[in-house]
Amino acid sequence: MTAAVRIRNLRFAHAGQPPVLNGIDLGIAPGEFLGILGPNGAGKSSLIQLMAGVLRPDAGTIEILGRPVREMRHRVGYMPQHAPHVRHMPITVSALAQLGCLQGWRPLGRSRAIERTRAAAALAQTELAELAPRLLRELSGGELQRALLARALVADPAVLLLDEPTAHIDPAAESRIWALLRRMTPARTVVVVSHDPALLARHADRIALLNGTLRVLAADALDAAALQWAYSRHPELHAAAAARREAAG
């Protein structure tokens, strides 16, 4: 079976900085819900932007459905971490969703009618159909996040990438978005960056722990030892120390 996402020996560094990602290998199955967890500065946002084709790796390869990511951007929906400017755009919820028809820099709708139909379907998926004519500035924080999710969905992507989609919203809105994301699998692959291990353990199939290197485990295997590794300053030293303690009996 062709992986939804396949990453091999990935290396990436921001200009003038040491690599934030180095030697990363990862396979994500079609229809899987994968969470990405790790400390600030571990490269979580960089990794998801690389998967989306927003950034380019310094070395290694990323494939979407067996093809290079640059050829498959139209099959990827991406919701970035911060979009504070969006609230001030003088457009409606429906118009925001229709902007997703430009995903991958290629128009997916051949007419405005098709774009409106796609937007209406995406807003229905995110439970925003009744708010379609409302201006963005009139939305609550959770409603705006669902509108941004609709924009990412409007092209009907095979792979949906989200960077902290529920940051800074109230718990009820947060729960609603996570439930929506869970229902989107297995029809599509969902990859979510989050700082909340409890939410990932509840909703994801697997969790990728990113901290210098990458460890992937089943969501129900996320325990205190795994979290200690993920948030340690030098996790490889903690692993070596644990091995020595075990050998000492």
N, C-alpha and C positions, 0 to 999 in steps of 0.2 A: 504494500500500500504506500502510495506517495504521501510523504509528510505534508501537513499544511504549512509548516515552517521548518526549515532545516538550516542550522547555523554550524559552520565548521571553522575551527581555529581562528576565531574572530579576534582582531585587535583593533582598538580605537583609542586615540588620544586627542584631547582638545589642543588647539594650537599652543605650542610652547609649554605644554604640560606633560608629565609622565602618563603612560597608558592608564586609562581608567578601566578598560576591559582588555584582557590578554588571554589568548588561548581558550576562548569560550566555545564550547560545543553544546548544541541543544537541538533536540527534535521535538516537535509538537504535533500530535496526531490530529487528523480532521475531526472536528466536533468536540475537541477537548477544551476544558476551562482551566487555564494555567494562571496561577498567581505568581507575581514576582515580589519578593520581600527582601529588604536589606537596609542598612543604615544610610543616612544622608551621605552623598558623595561616592556611593558604591558603584554608580553607573547605571542605575535602573532606568532613568529617563533616557539616557544615551542609548541603552540597549533597545528600548521600544521605538525610539526614533530611527535607529538603524533598520529595524524590522520594517518600519513604515517607508523607508527610502528617503526620509528627510535628511539624514546624515549618511555619509559614505564611510565604510570601514577603511582603515589603513592597511589591513591584511585580512585574509580569510574570505569566506563567501556566505551569503544569505540567499536562500531560495524560498519562494512562495509557490506552493503546489508544483514543485519540481523545476521552476524556472527562476532566473535571476530576478531579484526584487525590482530592479529598474524596469523590467518588462511586465511586471504584475501589479503595479501600483493601483491600477483600476480595480483590482480584486481585494484591496485592503481598505478598511475604514479606520481612521485614526482620530482619536479625541485627545488633544494635548492637555497638559496639566493646568496651564494658566491661560485663560482667555478673558481677562477683565475688561478689555476694550469692547467685547461683543455686546455687553449690556447697553452701551451707549450708541449702538448703531440704530438709526431711525427706521427699522424694518420690523416686519411682523415675524411671528414664529414660523409661519409657512415659508416666508421668503428666506429665512435662515436655513431651513431644511433644504430648500431648493439649491442653495449654494453647494451642497454636496454632489450635485450633478456634474460639477467640474472636477471631481476627484481624479487625481492622476493627470491633471492638465489635459483631459480630453472630454469633450461634451458627451455625456451619456444619453441625454434626451435629445431627440431630433426636433422637438417642438416644445413650446412652453406648456402645452397641454400635457405632454408626457412628463415633463418635470413636475408639474402640479400633482399628477397622479402618483408619481414616485414619492413626493413629499408627503402626500396624504397617507400613503401606506406606512411610511416611516413614523409619522406622528401617531398613527394608530398603534404601532408596536410599542411606542414609548408612552402611551396613555395620555397624549396631548391633543387629540383631535379637536376637542372643544375649545382649545386655546389657540388654534391655528391663526385666527385674525388678530390676536392680541399683540401689542408692541412688546419688544424684548424688555424694555425698562419697567414694564408692569408685572414681570414675572418674579416669583420668589426664587431663592437660590437653588432649591431642588428642581423647580420647573425649568430654570435656565439650563441646568446640567442635562436634563432630559431632552431639551431642545437641541443642545449640542450633540447629544447622543443620536438624535434623529438625523442630524446633518451627516454624521458618520455612517448611518445606516442606509441613506437614501439610494446609494449605488448598489445596494444588496451585496455587500462584500462577503467573500468567503472567510476572511480573517478580520476580526475586529480587535483593535489595539487601543487600550485606554490607560492613560497615565493619571492615577489618583482621581478617578471620576467623582468621588464623593467627599473630597476634602472641603472643609469649611461649610458644610450644610448640616441641618439638624438631623437627629437620629431617625425620625420617621421618613424623611426624604431619602436618607441614606439607605435604609432598609428596602424602600421601594425600588431604588435603582439596582441594588444587588439582586433582588428577586427578578427584575426584568432581564438582567444579564444572564442569570442562571437559566432562564427559560429560552434564551437564544441558542443554547446548545441542545442537541448536537447538530442543528441545522447549519451552524457556522462555528468556527473556532474563535474562542474569546481569550484574550491575554490582558490581564489587568495588573498594573503596578499599584501597590497599596502599602501603607504603613501599619495596617491593622491585621495582626496575625489571626485574631479570632474570626474576623469576617472571611479571610481567605480559607481558614480551616473549615468553615461552615459551607462555603459555596464552591470552592475550587476542587478540581479532580487531583491536581498535583500543584506543588509549590516549588518554585525555583528560588533558592537562597543565594543571593549575590553579595559577595564580600571579598574582593580580590580574585577569587575563583567562584565557580558555580557548583552548587549541589542541588539536585532535584529529588524530591521525595513525595510520597503520597500525602495528600492533605491530612489524613488521619494519623500520619506519623510525625506531625509537627509537635514536638514536645520541648521541654525546657532545655534539654541538651542541644537540640537543633537551633533554638533561638539564641542560646549562648554563643554558639559558633557563628551564627549570622551577624551578631552585633558585637563580637569581639574585635579589638583593634587589629590583632594578628591571629586570625583563626587557625592558620597552619601550625602555630606554636602551641595553641591549646590542644590541637589534635595530637601533636607529638607528645605533649605532657600526659594526655590521657592514655596514650599507648604505653608510655613508660610505667604509669601507675598500674595498668592492667598486667604488664609483664612482671612487675614486682610482686604481684599477687595480693 
